[in-house]
Structure formats: structure tokens, C-alpha cells
Amino acid sequence: MAASSLSMSSAPSIRPKQVMSTCSTNNIISLPSFNNIRSSLKDTSSLEKGSNERRSILMAAGMLALSSITPSSVLSKETPERYTAFVDKADGYSYVYPSDWREFDFRAHDSAFKDRYLQLQNVRLSFIPTDKNDVHDLGPMEDVIQTLVKNILAAPNQMTDIREIQERSVDGKNYWTFEYNLTSPNFSVTHFTTLAIANGRYYTLTVSANERRWKRYRNKLKVVADSFKVFEI
């Protein structure tokens, strides 16, 4: 596994139009529509609908299948202590989440788990169709992520702060993970988001926590972000 990182903490604020203008005509950023993700970030409190029977079945099937998965496929490493593996063999992805979190429904997402008491401390995954084959097909990593955070993931009234960008490659699949903060007039939330492309799908996994708790739980949440894998279906 190869990985690289870029610190963004000192980067100047860039308006959306300026971000787009940094790309040459040969490297135009082509991002899928993420309106579903943007809307889901606005109101977490209204999205819980109870347990999801399909997810429960998938979780059980995934756990039973772990013993037969080869090291080079879905979960190449042993699940960390105090984490639970979630494997969706039908949709081609896996990740781990803290074992004391519980499942919940998050609008426009395929799977989601959250802290039992802190609703903003959660992980969720969504995917949409794409004609791209790899995240590198989207354009330069820094430009793509700047555009994604400022134009799509952030609401119009939110201030953005991109803190770090990392790239890793596992079993021929490339992943971009970036840490960023979104500040609204009444609250501030920090996220890890990991992007990957496989199976004609653009996968997005996001792990979040209230900014006041981020420093304490950051490393725990980073395990979740770095565990995300996609595989062929």
C-alpha cells in the first residue's frame, strides 16, 4: 500500500470560481452531482428511521463470509479490536466502524452507523453512477477536492477549512481521503471523506464528529476512513 499526504491548513481561501480556473483546459474537473450528499449534511436529526432489515441481513452475511475472503480482496487486514466489519458484497464495498455504534438510516446513503448518544458522530456511505474508472480520471487531486468541498459538500452559509489530503492505493484501487471542517453560524462539524471509483460507481464514505470532540476522537475515526475498500462485483 502506497500513501502520500498534503497539509492544507495554511492554504488561502479560494472562491469556487477561482478553484475551477486553476485547471487547464486539458485537466477540466468533472465531478458527479452530489446534491444528495449536500442535502443529507444539512439535517442529521431528522433522518433516523429505525433499523433496516436489508442492512441487518447484509451484516450477517458479511460476517459469515469473512473467513473465506482472501487477503487481497475485501478485508486485507484483521478487523481492529473494538471495531466491527461491515461488508456489502452486493454493492462492492467494506469498512469497519466502532463496535458500540448502531445502524441508522441516513437519507440518500446506502449504509450508515452512528454513536449511540452523539448523533453527529457517525459514518455513512453513498454511491452514484459514473463513467470514470479511477479517481485520477476526475482531475488533479487538490483541485478536485477543493471544488468538491467548497461547491458541493459545504452549504452556502458554511465556512470551509481543508486540513489534510491523503492518497493511498490498495490492490490496484486508488483512494483519496481528506479532512475538512464545515462551520455554520450555530455549529461546527469536522469530517473525513474518502473517495473511490469501481464498478461504474463513485463511492463516498464520510466520517464525522462535532468539532469540540474531534481532537479527542480523531484517531478513532481515521481508522474508519482508512478501512474503506471497494471490490469488483
C-alpha positions in Angstrom: 0.0 0.0 0.0 1.4 3.4 -1.0 0.2 6.6 0.5 1.0 10.3 0.3 -0.3 13.3 2.2 -0.7 17.1 1.7 -1.3 19.5 4.5 -3.9 22.2 3.6 -4.0 24.1 6.9 -2.2 27.1 5.6 -3.8 27.3 2.2 -5.5 30.6 1.4 -9.3 30.7 1.0 -10.3 30.1 -2.6 -13.7 31.0 -4.1 -15.4 28.3 -6.2 -14.9 30.2 -9.5 -11.2 30.6 -8.7 -10.9 26.9 -7.9 -12.2 26.0 -11.3 -10.0 28.4 -13.0 -6.8 26.8 -11.7 -7.3 23.8 -14.0 -6.0 24.0 -17.6 -8.3 23.2 -20.5 -6.7 19.7 -20.6 -7.5 19.0 -17.0 -11.1 20.1 -16.5 -12.6 18.8 -13.3 -15.6 16.6 -14.0 -17.5 15.8 -10.8 -20.7 13.8 -10.4 -23.7 15.6 -8.9 -23.6 15.3 -5.1 -26.8 17.2 -4.3 -27.9 14.1 -2.4 -24.9 14.3 -0.1 -25.3 18.1 0.3 -28.9 17.7 1.4 -28.0 14.9 3.8 -25.4 17.1 5.6 -28.0 19.8 6.5 -30.2 17.9 9.0 -29.0 14.8 10.7 -31.6 14.9 13.4 -34.5 14.2 11.1 -33.0 11.2 9.3 -33.1 8.3 11.7 -36.0 5.9 10.8 -35.2 2.8 12.8 -33.4 -0.4 11.9 -33.1 -1.5 8.3 -33.8 -5.2 7.7 -31.8 -5.3 4.5 -28.7 -3.9 6.3 -29.1 -6.5 9.1 -29.1 -9.3 6.6 -26.1 -7.9 4.8 -24.2 -7.5 8.0 -24.8 -11.1 9.0 -23.9 -12.4 5.6 -20.8 -10.3 5.5 -19.6 -11.5 8.9 -20.2 -15.1 7.9 -18.2 -14.6 4.7 -15.2 -13.0 6.3 -13.5 -16.4 6.9 -13.5 -17.1 3.2 -12.2 -13.7 2.0 -8.6 -13.8 0.7 -6.1 -11.2 2.0 -6.1 -9.4 -1.4 -9.8 -8.9 -1.6 -12.3 -7.1 0.7 -10.6 -7.0 4.1 -6.9 -7.5 3.7 -6.2 -6.9 7.4 -7.7 -8.3 10.6 -10.5 -6.2 11.9 -9.1 -3.9 14.7 -10.1 -4.5 18.3 -13.3 -2.7 19.3 -14.4 -2.3 15.6 -16.9 -4.3 13.6 -16.6 -5.1 9.9 -19.4 -4.2 7.5 -19.2 -5.9 4.1 -21.7 -5.3 1.4 -21.0 -8.0 -1.2 -23.9 -6.9 -3.4 -22.6 -3.3 -3.8 -18.9 -4.0 -3.7 -17.5 -2.2 -0.6 -16.5 -2.7 3.0 -15.3 -0.7 6.0 -15.1 -1.0 9.8 -16.9 1.1 12.5 -16.7 1.2 16.3 -18.4 -1.8 17.8 -20.5 0.3 20.1 -22.1 2.3 17.3 -25.5 1.3 16.0 -27.0 1.3 12.5 -29.4 4.0 11.3 -30.9 5.3 8.1 -29.2 8.3 6.5 -31.1 9.9 3.6 -29.6 9.1 0.2 -27.0 6.8 1.7 -26.6 3.0 1.3 -25.3 2.3 4.8 -24.7 4.3 8.0 -23.7 3.8 11.6 -23.6 6.3 14.5 -22.6 6.7 18.1 -25.3 5.7 20.5 -25.5 9.1 22.1 -23.9 11.5 19.8 -25.8 11.7 16.5 -23.2 13.9 14.7 -20.5 11.2 15.4 -21.2 8.8 12.5 -20.1 7.1 9.3 -22.1 6.8 6.1 -21.6 5.7 2.6 -23.2 6.6 -0.7 -22.5 5.9 -4.3 -23.8 7.2 -7.7 -23.1 6.1 -11.3 -20.1 7.4 -13.1 -18.3 6.7 -16.4 -14.9 7.2 -14.8 -12.7 4.3 -14.0 -10.5 5.8 -11.3 -10.3 8.9 -9.1 -7.4 10.2 -11.1 -9.8 10.5 -14.1 -11.6 13.3 -12.2 -8.6 15.7 -12.5 -5.8 16.9 -10.2 -6.4 15.7 -6.7 -6.0 19.0 -4.9 -8.2 20.9 -7.4 -10.9 18.2 -7.3 -11.1 18.2 -3.5 -11.1 21.9 -3.2 -14.0 22.1 -5.7 -15.9 19.2 -4.0 -15.7 20.7 -0.5 -16.4 24.3 -1.4 -19.0 23.9 -4.1 -20.8 20.7 -3.1 -20.2 19.4 0.4 -20.5 22.8 2.1 -23.8 24.6 2.3 -23.8 28.2 1.1 -23.7 29.6 4.7 -20.8 27.4 5.8 -17.1 28.3 6.1 -14.7 25.6 4.9 -11.2 24.6 6.1 -9.4 21.7 4.3 -6.8 20.4 6.7 -5.2 17.4 5.1 -5.3 15.4 1.9 -4.0 11.8 1.6 -3.9 9.3 -1.3 -3.4 5.5 -0.9 -3.5 2.6 -3.2 -4.7 -0.9 -2.2 -4.9 -3.9 -4.5 -4.9 -1.7 -7.6 -7.6 0.6 -6.3 -6.9 4.3 -5.6 -8.4 6.2 -2.7 -8.4 9.9 -1.8 -9.1 10.8 1.9 -9.4 14.4 3.1 -10.0 16.0 6.4 -12.1 19.2 6.5 -14.2 21.4 8.7 -17.5 23.0 7.9 -18.5 25.8 10.2 -22.1 27.2 10.3 -23.3 30.1 12.4 -24.5 27.7 15.2 -22.3 24.7 15.0 -19.1 23.2 13.5 -18.5 19.7 12.3 -15.3 18.0 11.0 -15.2 15.2 8.6 -13.0 12.6 6.9 -14.3 11.8 3.4 -12.8 9.0 1.3 -13.5 8.7 -2.4 -13.1 5.7 -4.7 -14.3 4.6 -8.1 -15.2 1.0 -9.0 -18.0 -1.0 -10.7 -19.1 2.1 -12.6 -19.8 3.8 -9.3 -18.4 6.8 -7.5 -18.2 5.8 -3.8 -18.1 8.4 -1.0 -17.5 7.4 2.6 -17.7 10.2 5.2 -16.9 10.0 9.0 -18.0 13.0 11.1 -17.9 14.4 14.6 -18.7 17.7 16.4 -15.6 19.9 16.2 -15.4 20.1 20.0 -15.0 16.3 20.2 -12.8 15.9 17.0 -9.4 16.2 18.7 -10.3 13.5 21.2 -11.8 11.1 18.7 -9.9 11.9 15.5 -7.6 8.9 15.5 -10.5 6.5 16.2 -12.5 8.0 13.3 -9.4 7.9 11.0 -9.4 4.1 11.4 -12.8 4.0 9.9 -11.9 6.3 6.9 -8.7 4.3 6.2 -10.6 0.9 6.3 -12.8 1.7 3.4 -12.3 -0.7 0.5 -14.0 -1.3 -2.8 -14.0 -4.6 -4.8 -15.4 -5.9 -8.1 -18.9 -7.2 -8.2 
